[in-house]
Amino acid sequence: MRESMTEATPAKQQPRNIINVVGAAIVRNGKVLCAQRGEGKSLAGFWEFPGGKIEPHETAREAMHREIEEELLCEVEVADEVCTSSYDYDFGTVVLTSFVCHLLNGTPRLTEHHEIRWLSPDEMLTLDWAPADREAVQLICAMDFTRK
C-alpha cells in the first residue's frame, strides 16, 4: 500500500503596495514645522513632516515643491536630503524621502492637517510621530539650525 504524500505549498505572498512619498522639514529661526494628520485620514493624530506622494513623472524634489504648494499654500527651497526610510503599514510600504527645506514665499496655512506647529528639536521629540517619519525626526533633531 502506497501512502500519498502531499507537500505543503507556501502561500503565495502578494507583492506589497509601495508608496513613494516626500516629507519637508521646513526650518525657520531654529524651529521645524511639524504637522498633525487630520481625522478621517490614515494615521490620524500622528505627527509628520508635510509632504505627499511622488507622482510617476516627478523627481522627489519636484514632488516636494508641488506638495508644499498644495498642502501649505507656500513656496519652499528644497535643500539637503536627510534620509530615505521605509515602513510596512497594513496598507502598504511607505518609502519616505525627507528633505530640509526653507520658506521662500508665503506663510504655511492649514489645508489638510489638523494642526501645524513650529517646534524646537526638544519639543519635536515629545510628539507621537508616524512610524515612517521617526528616523528622519532623530536625524533632524541632531542638526544645528541656530545659524539659519
N, CA, C and O atoms as CSV, one atom per row, in Angstrom:
chain,resi,resn,atom,element,x,y,z
A,1,MET,N,N,0.833,-1.168,0.000
A,1,MET,CA,C,0.000,0.000,0.000
A,1,MET,C,C,0.880,1.233,0.000
A,1,MET,O,O,1.859,1.340,0.739
A,2,ARG,N,N,0.511,2.105,-0.811
A,2,ARG,CA,C,1.318,3.299,-1.004
A,2,ARG,C,C,0.661,4.488,-0.329
A,2,ARG,O,O,-0.513,4.775,-0.559
A,3,GLU,N,N,1.437,5.188,0.518
A,3,GLU,CA,C,0.888,6.376,1.174
A,3,GLU,C,C,1.006,7.561,0.244
A,3,GLU,O,O,2.011,7.743,-0.444
A,4,SER,N,N,-0.024,8.346,0.239
A,4,SER,CA,C,0.073,9.546,-0.589
A,4,SER,C,C,0.665,10.668,0.253
A,4,SER,O,O,0.249,10.900,1.388
A,5,MET,N,N,1.604,11.331,-0.301
A,5,MET,CA,C,2.248,12.444,0.398
A,5,MET,C,C,1.954,13.726,-0.355
A,5,MET,O,O,2.138,13.822,-1.568
A,6,THR,N,N,1.511,14.666,0.374
A,6,THR,CA,C,1.259,15.969,-0.240
A,6,THR,C,C,2.216,16.963,0.371
A,6,THR,O,O,2.346,17.072,1.590
A,7,GLU,N,N,2.861,17.658,-0.481
A,7,GLU,CA,C,3.767,18.695,0.015
A,7,GLU,C,C,2.980,19.960,0.269
A,7,GLU,O,O,2.124,20.366,-0.517
A,8,ALA,N,N,3.295,20.554,1.376
A,8,ALA,CA,C,2.659,21.841,1.674
A,8,ALA,C,C,3.299,22.900,0.790
A,8,ALA,O,O,4.519,23.066,0.771
A,9,THR,N,N,2.474,23.590,0.081
A,9,THR,CA,C,2.998,24.676,-0.742
A,9,THR,C,C,2.815,25.981,0.010
A,9,THR,O,O,1.730,26.277,0.509
A,10,PRO,N,N,3.871,26.747,0.085
A,10,PRO,CA,C,3.756,28.012,0.807
A,10,PRO,C,C,2.757,28.933,0.113
A,10,PRO,O,O,2.665,28.975,-1.114
A,11,ALA,N,N,2.027,29.655,0.922
A,11,ALA,CA,C,1.066,30.609,0.357
A,11,ALA,C,C,1.823,31.645,-0.452
A,11,ALA,O,O,2.877,32.135,-0.046
A,12,LYS,N,N,1.267,31.960,-1.592
A,12,LYS,CA,C,1.910,32.974,-2.425
A,12,LYS,C,C,1.787,34.319,-1.747
A,12,LYS,O,O,0.698,34.758,-1.380
A,13,GLN,N,N,2.917,34.954,-1.593
A,13,GLN,CA,C,2.894,36.262,-0.955
A,13,GLN,C,C,2.589,37.319,-2.008
A,13,GLN,O,O,3.244,37.392,-3.048
A,14,GLN,N,N,1.591,38.129,-1.718
A,14,GLN,CA,C,1.228,39.207,-2.628
A,14,GLN,C,C,2.291,40.298,-2.541
A,14,GLN,O,O,2.786,40.602,-1.456
A,15,PRO,N,N,2.638,40.884,-3.681
A,15,PRO,CA,C,3.605,41.981,-3.620
A,15,PRO,C,C,3.015,43.145,-2.829
A,15,PRO,O,O,1.831,43.460,-2.950
A,16,ARG,N,N,3.860,43.775,-2.021
A,16,ARG,CA,C,3.405,44.900,-1.204
A,16,ARG,C,C,3.209,46.123,-2.087
A,16,ARG,O,O,3.937,46.346,-3.055
A,17,ASN,N,N,2.215,46.895,-1.727
A,17,ASN,CA,C,1.972,48.168,-2.387
A,17,ASN,C,C,3.050,49.145,-1.910
A,17,ASN,O,O,3.098,49.473,-0.725
A,18,ILE,N,N,3.908,49.610,-2.808
A,18,ILE,CA,C,4.973,50.556,-2.468
A,18,ILE,C,C,4.456,51.964,-2.733
A,18,ILE,O,O,3.994,52.268,-3.833
A,19,ILE,N,N,4.536,52.817,-1.720
A,19,ILE,CA,C,4.060,54.194,-1.833
A,19,ILE,C,C,5.252,55.117,-1.600
A,19,ILE,O,O,5.727,55.252,-0.472
A,20,ASN,N,N,5.734,55.749,-2.666
A,20,ASN,CA,C,6.873,56.665,-2.565
A,20,ASN,C,C,6.376,58.060,-2.218
A,20,ASN,O,O,5.558,58.638,-2.935
A,21,VAL,N,N,6.879,58.594,-1.108
A,21,VAL,CA,C,6.436,59.900,-0.628
A,21,VAL,C,C,7.633,60.758,-0.241
A,21,VAL,O,O,8.752,60.269,-0.090
A,22,VAL,N,N,7.363,62.057,-0.084
A,22,VAL,CA,C,8.377,63.008,0.372
A,22,VAL,C,C,7.849,63.739,1.599
A,22,VAL,O,O,6.642,63.883,1.790
A,23,GLY,N,N,8.787,64.199,2.427
A,23,GLY,CA,C,8.432,64.975,3.610
A,23,GLY,C,C,9.386,66.141,3.765
A,23,GLY,O,O,10.588,66.004,3.536
A,24,ALA,N,N,8.848,67.301,4.158
A,24,ALA,CA,C,9.640,68.532,4.279
A,24,ALA,C,C,9.817,68.921,5.736
A,24,ALA,O,O,8.845,69.165,6.450
A,25,ALA,N,N,11.065,68.977,6.164
A,25,ALA,CA,C,11.391,69.563,7.465
A,25,ALA,C,C,11.679,71.034,7.179
A,25,ALA,O,O,12.820,71.417,6.919
A,26,ILE,N,N,10.629,71.850,7.233
A,26,ILE,CA,C,10.763,73.275,6.909
A,26,ILE,C,C,11.310,73.987,8.138
A,26,ILE,O,O,10.710,73.954,9.212
A,27,VAL,N,N,12.462,74.632,7.961
A,27,VAL,CA,C,13.172,75.252,9.077
A,27,VAL,C,C,13.028,76.768,9.019
A,27,VAL,O,O,13.147,77.382,7.958
A,28,ARG,N,N,12.763,77.366,10.204
A,28,ARG,CA,C,12.695,78.821,10.325
A,28,ARG,C,C,13.107,79.200,11.744
A,28,ARG,O,O,12.543,78.699,12.716
A,29,ASN,N,N,14.084,80.079,11.855
A,29,ASN,CA,C,14.527,80.580,13.162
A,29,ASN,C,C,14.830,79.462,14.157
A,29,ASN,O,O,14.461,79.549,15.328
A,30,GLY,N,N,15.498,78.422,13.690
A,30,GLY,CA,C,15.896,77.331,14.571
A,30,GLY,C,C,14.793,76.357,14.928
A,30,GLY,O,O,15.006,75.443,15.724
A,31,LYS,N,N,13.605,76.541,14.345
A,31,LYS,CA,C,12.486,75.631,14.619
A,31,LYS,C,C,12.046,74.944,13.332
A,31,LYS,O,O,12.315,75.425,12.231
A,32,VAL,N,N,11.364,73.812,13.491
A,32,VAL,CA,C,10.938,72.992,12.356
A,32,VAL,C,C,9.412,72.902,12.364
A,32,VAL,O,O,8.796,72.727,13.415
A,33,LEU,N,N,8.812,73.026,11.178
A,33,LEU,CA,C,7.358,72.923,11.056
A,33,LEU,C,C,6.938,71.453,11.119
A,33,LEU,O,O,7.395,70.630,10.326
A,34,CYS,N,N,6.069,71.144,12.066
A,34,CYS,CA,C,5.551,69.790,12.254
A,34,CYS,C,C,4.044,69.821,12.032
A,34,CYS,O,O,3.382,70.793,12.397
A,35,ALA,N,N,3.500,68.765,11.436
A,35,ALA,CA,C,2.081,68.735,11.073
A,35,ALA,C,C,1.411,67.491,11.640
A,35,ALA,O,O,1.952,66.387,11.567
A,36,GLN,N,N,0.224,67.691,12.205
A,36,GLN,CA,C,-0.547,66.572,12.740
A,36,GLN,C,C,-1.600,66.150,11.723
A,36,GLN,O,O,-2.365,66.974,11.223
A,37,ARG,N,N,-1.626,64.849,11.424
A,37,ARG,CA,C,-2.570,64.317,10.442
A,37,ARG,C,C,-4.004,64.488,10.928
A,37,ARG,O,O,-4.305,64.316,12.109
A,38,GLY,N,N,-4.882,64.831,9.983
A,38,GLY,CA,C,-6.273,65.107,10.308
A,38,GLY,C,C,-7.114,63.860,10.506
A,38,GLY,O,O,-6.747,62.765,10.080
A,39,GLU,N,N,-8.242,64.051,11.157
A,39,GLU,CA,C,-9.211,62.966,11.352
A,39,GLU,C,C,-9.713,62.501,9.987
A,39,GLU,O,O,-9.799,63.283,9.040
A,40,GLY,N,N,-10.039,61.223,9.907
A,40,GLY,CA,C,-10.558,60.668,8.664
A,40,GLY,C,C,-9.469,60.251,7.691
A,40,GLY,O,O,-9.767,59.686,6.639
A,41,LYS,N,N,-8.214,60.518,8.023
A,41,LYS,CA,C,-7.089,60.090,7.182
A,41,LYS,C,C,-6.432,58.886,7.839
A,41,LYS,O,O,-6.586,58.672,9.041
A,42,SER,N,N,-5.700,58.099,7.054
A,42,SER,CA,C,-4.940,57.023,7.685
A,42,SER,C,C,-3.920,57.668,8.620
A,42,SER,O,O,-3.410,58.753,8.340
A,43,LEU,N,N,-3.634,57.007,9.709
A,43,LEU,CA,C,-2.687,57.502,10.720
A,43,LEU,C,C,-3.131,58.828,11.342
A,43,LEU,O,O,-2.298,59.654,11.713
A,44,ALA,N,N,-4.436,59.022,11.451
A,44,ALA,CA,C,-4.976,60.257,12.033
A,44,ALA,C,C,-4.399,60.476,13.427
A,44,ALA,O,O,-4.292,59.546,14.226
A,45,GLY,N,N,-4.030,61.723,13.699
A,45,GLY,CA,C,-3.497,62.089,15.002
A,45,GLY,C,C,-1.989,61.994,15.111
A,45,GLY,O,O,-1.394,62.630,15.981
A,46,PHE,N,N,-1.354,61.210,14.241
A,46,PHE,CA,C,0.109,61.128,14.257
A,46,PHE,C,C,0.700,62.407,13.669
A,46,PHE,O,O,0.056,63.095,12.877
A,47,TRP,N,N,1.919,62.711,14.062
A,47,TRP,CA,C,2.645,63.862,13.527
A,47,TRP,C,C,3.531,63.410,12.383
A,47,TRP,O,O,3.972,62.262,12.333
A,48,GLU,N,N,3.785,64.334,11.464
A,48,GLU,CA,C,4.598,64.041,10.285
A,48,GLU,C,C,5.199,65.334,9.763
A,48,GLU,O,O,4.837,66.431,10.188
A,49,PHE,N,N,6.127,65.174,8.830
A,49,PHE,CA,C,6.599,66.324,8.073
A,49,PHE,C,C,5.654,66.481,6.889
A,49,PHE,O,O,5.312,65.489,6.246
A,50,PRO,N,N,5.223,67.711,6.583
A,50,PRO,CA,C,4.308,67.905,5.456
A,50,PRO,C,C,4.920,67.360,4.165
A,50,PRO,O,O,6.137,67.394,3.983
A,51,GLY,N,N,4.085,66.871,3.297
A,51,GLY,CA,C,4.549,66.323,2.025
A,51,GLY,C,C,3.475,65.448,1.425
A,51,GLY,O,O,2.288,65.640,1.687
A,52,GLY,N,N,3.891,64.484,0.616
A,52,GLY,CA,C,2.910,63.604,-0.001
A,52,GLY,C,C,3.532,62.699,-1.040
A,52,GLY,O,O,4.751,62.540,-1.104
A,53,LYS,N,N,2.676,62.111,-1.849
A,53,LYS,CA,C,3.102,61.105,-2.828
A,53,LYS,C,C,3.882,61.721,-3.982
A,53,LYS,O,O,3.606,62.833,-4.431
A,54,ILE,N,N,4.864,60.958,-4.444
A,54,ILE,CA,C,5.622,61.320,-5.643
A,54,ILE,C,C,4.850,60.771,-6.840
A,54,ILE,O,O,4.585,59.571,-6.917
A,55,GLU,N,N,4.494,61.646,-7.764
A,55,GLU,CA,C,3.792,61.224,-8.976
A,55,GLU,C,C,4.788,60.526,-9.912
A,55,GLU,O,O,5.989,60.788,-9.839
A,56,PRO,N,N,4.292,59.632,-10.798
A,56,PRO,CA,C,5.196,58.862,-11.665
A,56,PRO,C,C,6.146,59.711,-12.510
A,56,PRO,O,O,7.259,59.271,-12.797
A,57,HIS,N,N,5.742,60.903,-12.912
A,57,HIS,CA,C,6.564,61.739,-13.792
A,57,HIS,C,C,7.492,62.681,-13.023
A,57,HIS,O,O,8.207,63.468,-13.644
A,58,GLU,N,N,7.500,62.621,-11.692
A,58,GLU,CA,C,8.236,63.594,-10.885
A,58,GLU,C,C,9.484,63.012,-10.233
A,58,GLU,O,O,9.579,61.812,-9.978
A,59,THR,N,N,10.439,63.907,-9.973
A,59,THR,CA,C,11.538,63.562,-9.077
A,59,THR,C,C,11.050,63.841,-7.652
A,59,THR,O,O,10.011,64.471,-7.457
A,60,ALA,N,N,11.795,63.375,-6.679
A,60,ALA,CA,C,11.429,63.632,-5.280
A,60,ALA,C,C,11.424,65.135,-4.992
A,60,ALA,O,O,10.544,65.625,-4.284
A,61,ARG,N,N,12.386,65.856,-5.528
A,61,ARG,CA,C,12.451,67.308,-5.292
A,61,ARG,C,C,11.271,68.041,-5.941
A,61,ARG,O,O,10.713,68.967,-5.353
A,62,GLU,N,N,10.898,67.624,-7.145
A,62,GLU,CA,C,9.732,68.234,-7.801
A,62,GLU,C,C,8.463,67.976,-6.989
A,62,GLU,O,O,7.636,68.870,-6.812
A,63,ALA,N,N,8.320,66.753,-6.501
A,63,ALA,CA,C,7.156,66.418,-5.679
A,63,ALA,C,C,7.137,67.248,-4.402
A,63,ALA,O,O,6.074,67.664,-3.942
A,64,MET,N,N,8.310,67.488,-3.832
A,64,MET,CA,C,8.395,68.275,-2.601
A,64,MET,C,C,7.854,69.681,-2.831
A,64,MET,O,O,7.053,70.175,-2.037
A,65,HIS,N,N,8.284,70.329,-3.911
A,65,HIS,CA,C,7.784,71.671,-4.247
A,65,HIS,C,C,6.265,71.659,-4.422
A,65,HIS,O,O,5.559,72.483,-3.841
A,66,ARG,N,N,5.771,70.721,-5.226
A,66,ARG,CA,C,4.338,70.655,-5.522
A,66,ARG,C,C,3.522,70.392,-4.260
A,66,ARG,O,O,2.524,71.071,-4.015
A,67,GLU,N,N,3.930,69.430,-3.473
A,67,GLU,CA,C,3.159,69.062,-2.281
A,67,GLU,C,C,3.077,70.206,-1.271
A,67,GLU,O,O,2.025,70.418,-0.667
A,68,ILE,N,N,4.163,70.940,-1.079
A,68,ILE,CA,C,4.133,72.050,-0.118
A,68,ILE,C,C,3.232,73.172,-0.633
A,68,ILE,O,O,2.505,73.791,0.145
A,69,GLU,N,N,3.279,73.436,-1.940
A,69,GLU,CA,C,2.368,74.443,-2.503
A,69,GLU,C,C,0.911,74.017,-2.313
A,69,GLU,O,O,0.067,74.845,-1.972
A,70,GLU,N,N,0.607,72.726,-2.531
A,70,GLU,CA,C,-0.766,72.232,-2.394
A,70,GLU,C,C,-1.224,72.184,-0.935
A,70,GLU,O,O,-2.330,72.620,-0.615
A,71,GLU,N,N,-0.377,71.656,-0.053
A,71,GLU,CA,C,-0.776,71.417,1.341
A,71,GLU,C,C,-0.703,72.643,2.232
A,71,GLU,O,O,-1.547,72.830,3.109
A,72,LEU,N,N,0.301,73.478,2.011
A,72,LEU,CA,C,0.535,74.600,2.929
A,72,LEU,C,C,0.393,75.965,2.267
A,72,LEU,O,O,0.491,76.995,2.933
A,73,LEU,N,N,0.160,75.972,0.947
A,73,LEU,CA,C,-0.035,77.217,0.192
A,73,LEU,C,C,1.142,78.174,0.338
A,73,LEU,O,O,0.962,79.380,0.508
A,74,CYS,N,N,2.341,77.621,0.270
A,74,CYS,CA,C,3.550,78.443,0.319
A,74,CYS,C,C,4.616,77.797,-0.563
A,74,CYS,O,O,4.419,76.710,-1.106
A,75,GLU,N,N,5.738,78.483,-0.692
A,75,GLU,CA,C,6.817,78.009,-1.561
A,75,GLU,C,C,8.070,77.796,-0.725
A,75,GLU,O,O,8.403,78.609,0.137
A,76,VAL,N,N,8.767,76.682,-0.995
A,76,VAL,CA,C,9.989,76.378,-0.252
A,76,VAL,C,C,11.175,76.188,-1.184
A,76,VAL,O,O,11.031,75.885,-2.369
A,77,GLU,N,N,12.342,76.376,-0.607
A,77,GLU,CA,C,13.596,75.956,-1.233
A,77,GLU,C,C,13.882,74.575,-0.669
A,77,GLU,O,O,13.949,74.400,0.548
A,78,VAL,N,N,14.051,73.593,-1.546
A,78,VAL,CA,C,14.379,72.245,-1.104
A,78,VAL,C,C,15.896,72.176,-0.990
A,78,VAL,O,O,16.607,72.299,-1.987
A,79,ALA,N,N,16.384,71.979,0.225
A,79,ALA,CA,C,17.828,71.969,0.479
A,79,ALA,C,C,18.330,70.521,0.524
A,79,ALA,O,O,18.173,69.778,-0.444
A,80,ASP,N,N,18.922,70.130,1.631
A,80,ASP,CA,C,19.564,68.820,1.731
A,80,ASP,C,C,18.575,67.679,1.945
A,80,ASP,O,O,17.571,67.824,2.642
A,81,GLU,N,N,18.885,66.540,1.326
A,81,GLU,CA,C,18.137,65.316,1.618
A,81,GLU,C,C,18.615,64.800,2.970
A,81,GLU,O,O,19.818,64.703,3.210
A,82,VAL,N,N,17.683,64.472,3.845
A,82,VAL,CA,C,18.022,63.980,5.182
A,82,VAL,C,C,18.230,62.474,5.145
A,82,VAL,O,O,19.273,61.975,5.567
A,83,CYS,N,N,17.240,61.752,4.641
A,83,CYS,CA,C,17.333,60.293,4.566
A,83,CYS,C,C,16.160,59.758,3.761
A,83,CYS,O,O,15.199,60.472,3.475
A,84,THR,N,N,16.260,58.492,3.405
A,84,THR,CA,C,15.134,57.753,2.842
A,84,THR,C,C,14.903,56.570,3.767
A,84,THR,O,O,15.807,55.773,4.017
A,85,SER,N,N,13.686,56.468,4.270
A,85,SER,CA,C,13.350,55.382,5.188
A,85,SER,C,C,12.078,54.709,4.691
A,85,SER,O,O,11.349,55.266,3.870
A,86,SER,N,N,11.820,53.514,5.194
A,86,SER,CA,C,10.587,52.829,4.796
A,86,SER,C,C,9.946,52.197,6.020
A,86,SER,O,O,10.604,51.883,7.012
A,87,TYR,N,N,8.641,52.023,5.909
A,87,TYR,CA,C,7.899,51.391,6.997
A,87,TYR,C,C,6.748,50.597,6.388
A,87,TYR,O,O,6.037,51.084,5.509
A,88,ASP,N,N,6.576,49.358,6.874
A,88,ASP,CA,C,5.494,48.493,6.398
A,88,ASP,C,C,4.238,48.729,7.228
A,88,ASP,O,O,4.146,48.295,8.377
A,89,TYR,N,N,3.283,49.415,6.637
A,89,TYR,CA,C,1.972,49.608,7.255
A,89,TYR,C,C,1.049,48.516,6.739
A,89,TYR,O,O,1.424,47.767,5.838
A,90,ASP,N,N,-0.155,48.414,7.297
A,90,ASP,CA,C,-1.092,47.403,6.811
A,90,ASP,C,C,-1.568,47.693,5.389
A,90,ASP,O,O,-1.975,46.774,4.679
A,91,PHE,N,N,-1.525,48.955,4.962
A,91,PHE,CA,C,-1.999,49.328,3.621
A,91,PHE,C,C,-0.883,49.318,2.572
A,91,PHE,O,O,-1.155,49.526,1.390
A,92,GLY,N,N,0.359,49.083,2.980
A,92,GLY,CA,C,1.480,49.053,2.050
A,92,GLY,C,C,2.757,49.543,2.700
A,92,GLY,O,O,2.783,49.887,3.882
A,93,THR,N,N,3.809,49.567,1.911
A,93,THR,CA,C,5.105,50.035,2.397
A,93,THR,C,C,5.312,51.470,1.953
A,93,THR,O,O,5.322,51.769,0.759
A,94,VAL,N,N,5.475,52.351,2.924
A,94,VAL,CA,C,5.748,53.755,2.632
A,94,VAL,C,C,7.260,53.937,2.579
A,94,VAL,O,O,7.970,53.605,3.528
A,95,VAL,N,N,7.742,54.469,1.459
A,95,VAL,CA,C,9.154,54.821,1.301
A,95,VAL,C,C,9.210,56.342,1.312
A,95,VAL,O,O,8.784,56.999,0.363
A,96,LEU,N,N,9.741,56.890,2.398
A,96,LEU,CA,C,9.733,58.331,2.640
A,96,LEU,C,C,11.123,58.920,2.437
A,96,LEU,O,O,12.084,58.494,3.077
A,97,THR,N,N,11.224,59.904,1.541
A,97,THR,CA,C,12.449,60.681,1.377
A,97,THR,C,C,12.199,62.041,2.014
A,97,THR,O,O,11.305,62.780,1.602
A,98,SER,N,N,13.005,62.360,3.026
A,98,SER,CA,C,12.830,63.611,3.775
A,98,SER,C,C,13.904,64.614,3.388
A,98,SER,O,O,15.056,64.254,3.145
A,99,PHE,N,N,13.502,65.886,3.336
A,99,PHE,CA,C,14.399,66.980,2.975
A,99,PHE,C,C,14.317,68.096,4.010
A,99,PHE,O,O,13.273,68.317,4.623
A,100,VAL,N,N,15.430,68.792,4.193
A,100,VAL,CA,C,15.405,70.067,4.897
A,100,VAL,C,C,14.968,71.096,3.869
A,100,VAL,O,O,15.484,71.113,2.751
A,101,CYS,N,N,14.022,71.954,4.233
A,101,CYS,CA,C,13.519,72.991,3.336
A,101,CYS,C,C,13.501,74.330,4.064
A,101,CYS,O,O,13.483,74.385,5.293
A,102,HIS,N,N,13.506,75.405,3.281
A,102,HIS,CA,C,13.438,76.760,3.831
A,102,HIS,C,C,12.322,77.508,3.113
A,102,HIS,O,O,12.162,77.378,1.900
A,103,LEU,N,N,11.550,78.293,3.864
A,103,LEU,CA,C,10.464,79.074,3.272
A,103,LEU,C,C,11.014,80.121,2.325
A,103,LEU,O,O,11.970,80.821,2.658
A,104,LEU,N,N,10.417,80.234,1.146
A,104,LEU,CA,C,10.764,81.290,0.195
A,104,LEU,C,C,9.675,82.348,0.161
A,104,LEU,O,O,9.954,83.543,0.265
A,105,ASN,N,N,8.429,81.902,0.014
A,105,ASN,CA,C,7.284,82.820,-0.084
A,105,ASN,C,C,6.094,82.250,0.661
A,105,ASN,O,O,5.853,81.043,0.654
A,106,GLY,N,N,5.353,83.141,1.306
A,106,GLY,CA,C,4.113,82.745,1.959
A,106,GLY,C,C,4.311,82.294,3.393
A,106,GLY,O,O,5.429,82.162,3.891
A,107,THR,N,N,3.177,82.066,4.032
A,107,THR,CA,C,3.136,81.554,5.399
A,107,THR,C,C,2.362,80.250,5.362
A,107,THR,O,O,1.255,80.213,4.824
A,108,PRO,N,N,2.915,79.173,5.921
A,108,PRO,CA,C,2.192,77.897,5.893
A,108,PRO,C,C,0.797,78.026,6.499
A,108,PRO,O,O,0.614,78.602,7.571
A,109,ARG,N,N,-0.189,77.469,5.774
A,109,ARG,CA,C,-1.587,77.504,6.223
A,109,ARG,C,C,-2.164,76.094,6.225
A,109,ARG,O,O,-1.791,75.250,5.410
A,110,LEU,N,N,-3.073,75.863,7.150
A,110,LEU,CA,C,-3.730,74.561,7.243
A,110,LEU,C,C,-4.684,74.357,6.069
A,110,LEU,O,O,-5.571,75.177,5.835
A,111,THR,N,N,-4.500,73.272,5.339
A,111,THR,CA,C,-5.475,72.879,4.324
A,111,THR,C,C,-5.844,71.408,4.493
A,111,THR,O,O,-6.981,71.019,4.225
A,112,GLU,N,N,-4.897,70.593,4.934
A,112,GLU,CA,C,-5.134,69.151,5.062
A,112,GLU,C,C,-4.893,68.623,6.463
A,112,GLU,O,O,-5.484,67.617,6.854
A,113,HIS,N,N,-4.041,69.282,7.220
A,113,HIS,CA,C,-3.668,68.793,8.542
A,113,HIS,C,C,-4.590,69.340,9.626
A,113,HIS,O,O,-5.259,70.357,9.441
A,114,HIS,N,N,-4.609,68.649,10.750
A,114,HIS,CA,C,-5.389,69.102,11.910
A,114,HIS,C,C,-4.710,70.295,12.579
A,114,HIS,O,O,-5.372,71.223,13.044
A,115,GLU,N,N,-3.375,70.253,12.619
A,115,GLU,CA,C,-2.617,71.301,13.306
A,115,GLU,C,C,-1.207,71.358,12.730
A,115,GLU,O,O,-0.667,70.343,12.290
A,116,ILE,N,N,-0.616,72.547,12.736
A,116,ILE,CA,C,0.807,72.693,12.424
A,116,ILE,C,C,1.439,73.517,13.537
A,116,ILE,O,O,0.815,74.420,14.095
A,117,ARG,N,N,2.699,73.187,13.851
A,117,ARG,CA,C,3.429,73.893,14.912
A,117,ARG,C,C,4.891,74.056,14.520
A,117,ARG,O,O,5.484,73.170,13.906
A,118,TRP,N,N,5.469,75.208,14.885
A,118,TRP,CA,C,6.909,75.421,14.772
A,118,TRP,C,C,7.516,74.957,16.092
A,118,TRP,O,O,7.195,75.504,17.147
A,119,LEU,N,N,8.392,73.950,16.042
A,119,LEU,CA,C,8.918,73.360,17.273
A,119,LEU,C,C,10.437,73.252,17.257
A,119,LEU,O,O,11.056,73.074,16.208
A,120,SER,N,N,11.018,73.364,18.440
A,120,SER,CA,C,12.452,73.126,18.615
A,120,SER,C,C,12.682,71.614,18.568
A,120,SER,O,O,11.738,70.840,18.727
A,121,PRO,N,N,13.929,71.190,18.351
A,121,PRO,CA,C,14.206,69.745,18.362
A,121,PRO,C,C,13.735,69.059,19.647
A,121,PRO,O,O,13.177,67.963,19.583
A,122,ASP,N,N,13.948,69.676,20.801
A,122,ASP,CA,C,13.497,69.061,22.060
A,122,ASP,C,C,11.985,68.875,22.077
A,122,ASP,O,O,11.489,67.843,22.527
A,123,GLU,N,N,11.260,69.864,21.592
A,123,GLU,CA,C,9.795,69.767,21.551
A,123,GLU,C,C,9.345,68.706,20.548
A,123,GLU,O,O,8.364,68.001,20.784
A,124,MET,N,N,10.064,68.594,19.427
A,124,MET,CA,C,9.712,67.600,18.409
A,124,MET,C,C,9.736,66.186,18.983
A,124,MET,O,O,8.906,65.348,18.632
A,125,LEU,N,N,10.690,65.935,19.863
A,125,LEU,CA,C,10.857,64.590,20.412
A,125,LEU,C,C,9.718,64.178,21.341
A,125,LEU,O,O,9.625,63.009,21.714
A,126,THR,N,N,8.854,65.112,21.721
A,126,THR,CA,C,7.731,64.781,22.609
A,126,THR,C,C,6.480,64.355,21.839
A,126,THR,O,O,5.511,63.898,22.445
A,127,LEU,N,N,6.490,64.497,20.524
A,127,LEU,CA,C,5.302,64.195,19.710
A,127,LEU,C,C,5.214,62.717,19.360
A,127,LEU,O,O,6.211,61.996,19.400
A,128,ASP,N,N,4.009,62.276,19.016
A,128,ASP,CA,C,3.757,60.910,18.569
A,128,ASP,C,C,3.857,60.889,17.038
A,128,ASP,O,O,2.883,61.171,16.340
A,129,TRP,N,N,5.035,60.556,16.534
A,129,TRP,CA,C,5.333,60.627,15.103
A,129,TRP,C,C,4.858,59.384,14.366
A,129,TRP,O,O,4.869,58.281,14.913
A,130,ALA,N,N,4.441,59.575,13.116
A,130,ALA,CA,C,4.131,58.441,12.238
A,130,ALA,C,C,5.403,57.604,12.110
A,130,ALA,O,O,6.493,58.162,11.986
A,131,PRO,N,N,5.285,56.281,12.139
A,131,PRO,CA,C,6.475,55.435,12.117
A,131,PRO,C,C,7.451,55.719,10.974
A,131,PRO,O,O,8.663,55.670,11.185
A,132,ALA,N,N,6.957,56.011,9.776
A,132,ALA,CA,C,7.858,56.262,8.643
A,132,ALA,C,C,8.707,57.513,8.846
A,132,ALA,O,O,9.779,57.628,8.252
A,133,ASP,N,N,8.248,58.454,9.673
A,133,ASP,CA,C,8.960,59.717,9.897
A,133,ASP,C,C,10.009,59.639,11.009
A,133,ASP,O,O,10.850,60.531,11.118
A,134,ARG,N,N,9.977,58.613,11.819
A,134,ARG,CA,C,10.785,58.589,13.051
A,134,ARG,C,C,12.286,58.665,12.819
A,134,ARG,O,O,12.986,59.345,13.569
A,135,GLU,N,N,12.798,57.986,11.803
A,135,GLU,CA,C,14.238,58.059,11.524
A,135,GLU,C,C,14.639,59.484,11.160
A,135,GLU,O,O,15.639,59.995,11.663
A,136,ALA,N,N,13.871,60.121,10.295
A,136,ALA,CA,C,14.168,61.498,9.888
A,136,ALA,C,C,14.092,62.445,11.084
A,136,ALA,O,O,14.909,63.359,11.198
A,137,VAL,N,N,13.123,62.239,11.972
A,137,VAL,CA,C,12.995,63.091,13.160
A,137,VAL,C,C,14.278,63.034,13.983
A,137,VAL,O,O,14.797,64.069,14.400
A,138,GLN,N,N,14.783,61.842,14.214
A,138,GLN,CA,C,16.014,61.696,15.003
A,138,GLN,C,C,17.184,62.420,14.339
A,138,GLN,O,O,17.954,63.103,15.015
A,139,LEU,N,N,17.320,62.276,13.033
A,139,LEU,CA,C,18.423,62.921,12.311
A,139,LEU,C,C,18.268,64.438,12.304
A,139,LEU,O,O,19.244,65.164,12.494
A,140,ILE,N,N,17.061,64.914,12.089
A,140,ILE,CA,C,16.812,66.360,12.041
A,140,ILE,C,C,17.029,66.992,13.410
A,140,ILE,O,O,17.565,68.095,13.509
A,141,CYS,N,N,16.616,66.299,14.460
A,141,CYS,CA,C,16.801,66.837,15.814
A,141,CYS,C,C,18.276,66.948,16.189
A,141,CYS,O,O,18.632,67.718,17.081
A,142,ALA,N,N,19.127,66.192,15.522
A,142,ALA,CA,C,20.566,66.256,15.796
A,142,ALA,C,C,21.264,67.359,14.995
A,142,ALA,O,O,22.445,67.626,15.219
A,143,MET,N,N,20.553,68.000,14.070
A,143,MET,CA,C,21.146,69.060,13.246
A,143,MET,C,C,21.137,70.390,13.991
A,143,MET,O,O,20.351,70.597,14.916
A,144,ASP,N,N,22.026,71.285,13.570
A,144,ASP,CA,C,22.111,72.613,14.185
A,144,ASP,C,C,21.500,73.632,13.230
A,144,ASP,O,O,22.089,73.963,12.201
A,145,PHE,N,N,20.319,74.123,13.578
A,145,PHE,CA,C,19.633,75.109,12.750
A,145,PHE,C,C,19.722,76.510,13.330
A,145,PHE,O,O,19.056,77.420,12.835
A,146,THR,N,N,20.514,76.703,14.349
A,146,THR,CA,C,20.558,78.007,15.022
A,146,THR,C,C,21.143,79.095,14.135
A,146,THR,O,O,20.896,80.278,14.367
A,147,ARG,N,N,21.912,78.714,13.125
A,147,ARG,CA,C,22.513,79.724,12.243
A,147,ARG,C,C,21.627,80.082,11.071
A,147,ARG,O,O,21.942,81.029,10.351
A,148,LYS,N,N,20.553,79.384,10.849
A,148,LYS,CA,C,19.679,79.664,9.693
A,148,LYS,C,C,18.566,80.582,10.083
A,148,LYS,O,O,17.732,80.930,9.247
